Amino acid sequence: MNIVSVSCPSDTLVLDYIQLCSVEDYPHEKLFDFSTSSYHICNKQTHHYITFDTSCGIKENGVELRPLSLEEDKGQSLRLEYQGYPLWKICVDRENSADICLEVKFGTKETLSPMGVVSQGYSMLRPFQYWAIFPIEDSCFRIMNKHTGMYLESKWDSCSRREYLVQNPYSERETQKWRFKRNKKIGRNGNLYPIGSAISEAIKVYDVAHQFDFYTNNGLLSPKGYTLFKAKSGRCVDEANFSIYLCRHLGIPAAEDFAPHWGNRSQGHSWSVIVKPDGKAVVFYNSTVPGDTVHYFHPYKKPKVFRRRFSLNREMVHDMRMEFEVPALFRNPRYVDVTDEYYSTSNIVRNVPCEFLKKHHVAYICVFDNHDWVPVYYGVIKSGSVTFESMGRDIVYMAAVYEDGMLVPFGNPFLLKKDGTLTVFSADTERRQTMRLLRKYPFMGAEDFFNFRMDGGQFQGSNKADFSDSTIFYTHRGMTNGNWYDISVRDNGAYKYLRYIGGKGSFCNINELEFFDVGGQKIEGEIIGSEGQAWGRKENVFDGNILTGFCGNCPDGNWVGIKLPVAKQIARLRFIPRNDGNGIEVGDDYVLYCWENGRWKELVRQKALRNELCFTDMPSGGLYLLRNLTKGQEERIFSYEDGVQVWW
């Protein structure tokens, strides 16, 4: 019925893949609310019912259709959860299986294939578990998967003699038509997406938000709407505006929320929100569904959250009226404080030194970036003290005033703990300690995808070039921490070929690899292994640069290693995974600071002889900062507790 023409007028067209699926008008006025009852869903042709296996969670070999059981709790009573216009999750209505729902397999060759098996899995906010339900004739419905565009269909397998669910392109077959038979009334379970609400309608925006590409630029101003929609790229504030403009175009009230600075790393963040009728907001960050997340999966802490608005915050202006100068954040305050909408907060009271009372009416509360204290909020000074309201917890702060364009800290830094109590950091020169330090900055990559890529990777020795007689020295399990690993090898054999072979799906990611003989000498040899991507060649693994590494051209079967002139016994191996370069590097010069009397006081300098620094006779109980004098920019405050660096 339709013709698809693909052409390129200016050059050769290379086409990798085309997926043809149906495009079907959705009759908005016929939107049926399934959320108040549980249902039995019956195939029109076979008269059999969708049946979950309630004895297990994930079932990848398909969900069956069976005759209706007269017994209760047989996995045939289904609950439909609305996921926004016009999508539903189809879940088993059983108290202990509330998180099990219908899905197509994701990330396999079956995902976009006709006759792909439809299975049951644990609920998550992803399109392969979303279904559009279209009303058709005879009180029947057609059910289409959001991710694949294919339709739920009944399939009979003559070999196993069972009927199960598959997905197929649109057809008029009766096996693609379904009847919904009401079973019993149920509660709405606090549905995030009420039918007809602005939050529900915002799913339309989510569908096109993936067109936007994050790109860091150096411009101080965000682009106009026309330019933004033409480029479809920019910083986080541009991502927020992209979603906000689209929401407002549809009549959905939206705004920008922002954290002026993270509480445990440098920089801040902006994101879009949908404003509900009660004035509260639901997070709607670019490329995520409403209510999902603000900053993906990283554990970044927010000391304050503000919501931008068009009018001036006159209360804040009034509070600043007596100050001779104020930090940039507070000079044109067109925003309001909404921190309490995000998490539990606490008010913080600090005494202000006498020398500041005559000159200042406002004090600031600050967090630490890579090098300095940065203000995130303020408080009015009254009766010699200042109160900072609604501050985020589990963050280290410093109080300060603003003079001559600079922050002047007062008192000691302090931690607002998770329970709302305060701990003040004060260096104790009477109680001394030995400090063993592994890094100058926390490993933020701990939550990144590549941190899992050495799981299952093996370090091997062999006397055959194809490693058919290989001996395994060590198998890495789990996540990596961004530091060097030093592994003793207990094997008496001598080997001419040495390598690391990546685990399944890892692209053989590794940045540096070293082998040592029984005399402690580093072993050199001819570099061998798989060919990697242009930026991730095998030679990178042996170049002495911890920031370069190997990445294969495909997920599996890649390896890197060395060929020795003669076979040698291996006593030890060292390696470092993909990392941020903030570990201790041999040969670099470091200096350790401690906060004392309103400034960073230098305690000691040391050249690293190992991938660990050891400082003796250091004051305890303080707030510390380690700086690499040789290279690098990132550094982070920490305390030292029970022999471990605790990052703040």
C-alpha positions, 0 to 999 in steps of 0.5 A: 500500500505504501512506497518508501523511496530512499535517495541521496542527491549529492553523493553515494548512499550507503544504507545499513538497515531499514526497519519497516513498521506500521504507523497508526493513528491513535484515537485520543477520544477513545483512550480507555482507562485500564488502571482501575481494574485487573483484566484477563486478556484473551486472544480473539482467535484461540480464546486462550489467555495471557498467562504469566509464570508466577513461580519465576521472575524472568522467563526468556523462553516466552509467555504462554496462552492457556485456557482460563483457570477457575483457580485464583492466582494462576498468573492470568489476572493482569494489571495495566500500569499507564506509562504516559500517552498512549503507553501501558505496562502489562503486569501480573496482578499478584502481590509478590510479583508486582515488578514482573511485566511483559517485554520483548527481548532487548539487545538481541537479534530477536529484538527487531525480528518478526516472530520474536518471542515475547517474554516476562521480565523485571519492570524498568522504565524502558520502551521495550516494556511499553505497549500501545493499546489500540481499540478496533472493532467488536470491542477488541484491541490491538497491542503494539510494542513501543520499541519495535513497532510490532504487534502482540500475536498468538503463535501455536508451536506444533512441536512443543504443543504450546501456544505462546506470545510473539511479536509480528508486523501489522496484519489483519489476522485474528491472532493479533486481536485481543479482548480485555475482560474485567476481573476486579477493581484495584487501586491506582497505586499512586500512578505517576502518569494520570491519564490526560495529565501534562506528565502523561502528555510529556511522553510525546516530548520524550519521544523526540528528545533523543534527537538532541546530542550533548556537546560541551561548548565554551559559549557563555549564553545559551542559543535562541530557540530557533538555533537550538532546534536547528543544531539539536546539540549543546550543554545541559542547560541547552538540553533542558531548554530543548525539552522545555520549549517542546513542552510549552509548545504543547501547553505543558507547564515546564521550567528549568531547575539547576544546582549551582554547584555539585556538593562532591565534585566540580561544576553544576547542572541544569535539567527540565521539570514539569510543574504539576497543578500543586506547584511541585515539579516532576523531573523531566531530564532530556532522554529520560521519562518524567520522574526518572532521574536528574543526572543518570546514575552518578552519585552526585550530591546537590547542596541546593536546587533552584527553579528559574522563573521570569520574575526577580526574586525580590526577597533575595534582593531585599536581603542583599540590599546592604551588601557592598558587593555580592557573588555573581550567583546572587546579582540577578536572582531570577529563581526560587529555592526548591531544594525541599522538593528533592530530598530531606534537608537541614538548617545550618546555624554558624557563629559569625566572627566579630570582625565581620559583623559591622561590615556584612549583613549576609554570609554565604555557605560554600562547597568545594570545587577542584581548587576553591570554595564556591558559594551555593546559598546565603543567610542573613546575619542576625545577633552574631549568627547566620542560618542557612536554610534547607541545605542538602545533607552528606556534604561538606560546607564552609561558611564565608563572607564576600570582600573585594571580589573574594570569599573570606572563609570563617570557622572550620569546614563542617559536614552536614551528615545524613541524619542532619547533625554536624561534624566539624573538621579540626586538625588535631596536632596532638593525635598524630597518624600515618596516612596511606593515600592511593588517589588525589580525586575520587574515582567517579568512573566507578558508575560508568559502563567501562568500569565493568569491562574487565569482569571475566578477563584473563591473564595467560601464558603459553608456549604456542602462538595461538594460546591453545595450551594456555595457563591462566595466571589470574582472572579478574572479577567484578568492577575495577577501581581506576587504580593499579592492580598488583598480582602475584603469580604462583606458577613454576612454568616458563612461557614465551607468549603472554597476554590479556584476553577480555571477557565477554562483551568487554572490547578487551578494554585495558590501559596498561599491562606489565609482566615481571620475572622471578628477579623482579625485572620487567619483561619486554617483548614484541607486541602482539594481539588483536587490531583495535580501533584507531584510538585504542591500538594494542601498542597503547597498552605498553606505552607507559601512558595510563590514559591510553589503552586498547579497545577492540573492533568488536565486543568479543575475542580480543586480546593484547600481549607480548612475544618473548625471545625466550620463555620466562617464568612469571612471578608478578603482573601489574595492570591498570584499567580504564581510568581518570589519571588521578591515581598516584603515579610513580615519579610525580611530585605531590603535596599534602595540605590540611585546612587550618586557620582559614587557609590550606596549610602545606604539611609535606611534599613527596615524590611517588616511588610507588603507586601509593604515598605514605605520610607519617606523623600527620595531624588527625581529624582534619580536612585534607587536599592532595595535589599533584605538582607534576600534572593534572587538574582534578583534586578533591577534599577528603577526611582520613578515617580508619586508614581510608580516604573518605571523599567529600 
